[in-house]
Amino acid sequence: MNIDKFQEHSEKAKKFYDDSYYSDATTDVRVSSHLRRLAKKVDISMETEILDVACGTGNWLMAAREAGAIPFGIDISEKAIEICKQVMAGGTFICGGADSLPFEDKKFDFVSCLGALEHFPDISQSLEEIVRVAKDDACFLLLVPNSGFLTARLGLYSGTHQTEVKEEVHTIEEWEQLFYNAGLKVDKKWKDLHVLSWGWISKARIWGIPLRALQALLLWMWPLRWQYQVYFFCVKA
């Protein structure tokens, strides 16, 4: 992507996230039981310096802070960053893109990027930056969509409304190769089952709740290769 197109994409993305995606966002930021379990699963502990790239309004960072971590976040949305600053006093939050992270080399103990890589204009460059700012013994948690998602393969799902900006989806193997090319080795991978909660199921209209519950059940039953999103837990290669 040339510089002009990159700048055009960045401006379009910033406007979309400020004016549309986070249009109704408030400081009522809550930590789900799923995120608390996730922090425990990846062993977030006291004094861990964690950077969340595309942190949004900070739900995941709040879960990490509850576990004792020191939160750092960056997001292209000024609105999201302002909310983070209000709900997590003492944290460090910066408005910016992932292609050029404003942090020194080898600073962080843990770097995450959850449900966002697929929307970045230059995924490879962003991954290289994520690796650059992490310590040699750092851990990485990446959540990305899987093009093998069975519902999509059956033609019943065409992506999120963020396709308005960009949504680049790969197979599990292709994601692993992208991570490896950036200097990461996948240690573990697992299903994203945040849908197994009343909070997710109840977002549907009353008549749609049974269908949404069925979706959650199917994701729980399906093998990894059919999942919508997959967590990758990585270390430096």
N, C-alpha and C positions, 0 to 999 in steps of 0.2 A: 504494500500500500504506500503510494507516494505521500509526500508531506501535506499537500493540499487536501487530498482525500482523507488523510488521517485527521487533519484539523477539522474538516467538515463533519466527519463522523463523531468526533469528540464533542463538538458544539451541539450536534443533533441529540446525542446521548444525554448530555447535561440537561438540555431543555426537557427531554422526555422524562427523565427521572425527577427533576425538580417540579415540573408542571403536571405530570400525569401519574407516574408510578408512586411518588410520595405525596401526592396532592392532599390526601386525607390523613397523613401521618401526624401523630401527636406525641407528646412526651409520656403517654401511657404505654411505656415499653415493658413488656412482660417476658419472663423467662419460662419457657415450657419445660415440662418434665423430660421431654425428648432431649433438649439441649443440656439439661443437668446430667442426664445419663451419658450423653456424648462427652462432656467434660471429664467425667469419671472414666469412661472407656479409654480415652487417649491420655489419661494420667496428667491432666493439668494440675499443677501443684503450687505451693506458696512461692512467691517471688518469680514465677515464670514470666518473662517478658514476651508477650504474645502480640503479634501483628496480624490483624484481620484485614485482608485486601478486599475492597468492596464491602465494607462493614455494614452498610445500610444504617438503620437506626440503633444498631448495637445489641440486638437480642443475644447473639452468640457471645459477644464480649462480656456482657453482663453475667452470663453463666460462667465464663472463665474467671471473671473477677470474684464471683462467689466462691470459687475453688481456691482463691488466693493469688491469682495471676495479676500482673500489671498490664492494663490494656492500652494498646495502640491501634488506631484505626484510620483507614484512608478510604474515601469514597468520592466519586465524581459529583455527587449531589450535595450542594451546599446545605439544603434543607435537612438532609439526613445527618450531616456532620453537626449542624447546630443542635439537633435533638440529642445526639451522643454527648455533646459537651454539657448539656443541661442535666442529663440523667446519670452521667458518670463523672462527677467532679474528681479531678486528680488524674484522669486519663489523658492521653495525647491523641488528638483527632485532627486530621488534615484533609482538606478538600483537594483532590487531585486524581490523576489517572494512574493505572498500574504499570504503564510502559516505562516510567521513570520515577521510581520511588524515592522520596526525599529523605533517605536514611543512609547512614554509613554502612560499609561492608561488615558482614558478620556481627550484626548487632543483636538479633533476636534468637530466643531459645525455641520459639514455636511460631510458625507462620501458617495461616489458614486462608482459604478462599472458597467460600461455600455458595454454590449456585450462581457463579458470576463469570468464570473464565470464558464460557461460551459466548458471552456478550462483548468481550474485549475486542478492539479492532485488530490487535496483533497479539495473539495468544502466546506465540513462541517468545517474543520479546518480554512479555509480562512474566512468563515463567522464569526466564533468565534473571529478571529483577527480583522475583520472589526468592530465588536461590541465592543471589548475591547478598541480600541483606540478612541472611540467616547464618548462624554460627555453624561450624563444621559438624557439630554433634546435634544440630537442631532437628526437630520433627516438623512434618508438614501434613496438613489435613486439607484435602481437596475434594470438593463435591461437584460432580459434573453429570450432564445428561447422557444417556446411552442410546445410540441410534438403533440398537437392537430391541428397544422397548416394544413389547408385543402389541400393545394397543396402537402404537404409531404404525407398526408394520401392517396391521390390519386396516389402516386407513381411518381409524377412529380418533386420532389425535394429531394435531398439526403444529403443536408448539405453544408456548406462552404468548401473552400479548407483547412481550419484549422483542418478538420478532420484528416489530416496527423499527427497532434500532439494529439489532443483529442477534442471531442465535445459531451458532455453529455446533452441530452435534456430531459426535464420532462414536465408533464402536469402543468397547472396553479396551481392546487391544491397541487401537489407534491412540487412545488417550495415554495408555502406558508408554507408547513409543514417544509421544510428545513430551511426557515427563522425563523419560530417559534422555532424550536429546538435550533437555535443559539441565541435566546433571542430577536427576533424582532416580532413586530406586524404590519401587513399590514394595512395601513390607507386608501390608495387609489391604484387603478391600472387602467391603460389605454393603448390603442393601441399605438404602435410605427408607426407613419405615416410620417416619414422623407422621405418616397418614394413619397409623394405628392409634388414634386418639379421638375423643369426642370433639375436641376443639377443631380438628380438621374436618371431620365428618359433618358436623353441625353447620358448617359454612354454607351448605347447600340450602335451597328452599325446602320447605317441609316435604313436598312431594319427591324431592331429589335425594333425600337422606338415605333411603334404602339402596339406591344405586351407588352413592358415594361410599357407603359401608361395604358394598360388594367389591368396589375398586380396592379399598384398603385390604380386604381379606385376600383378594387375588394377588396383590403385591406381596403379601406375607407368604403366600404359598408358592409363588413363581420362583424359578431359579434365578441366579444373579444375571445371567445373560438376557433375561426378559425384563429386567427392572427398568424403571423410568430414570432414576438417579442412583449413582454409585459413589460411595465414599472410598477414597484412596488415602491410605496412611503411608507416608513416604519418609525416607531419609536421604541424605546426600549420597550419591553413587561413589 
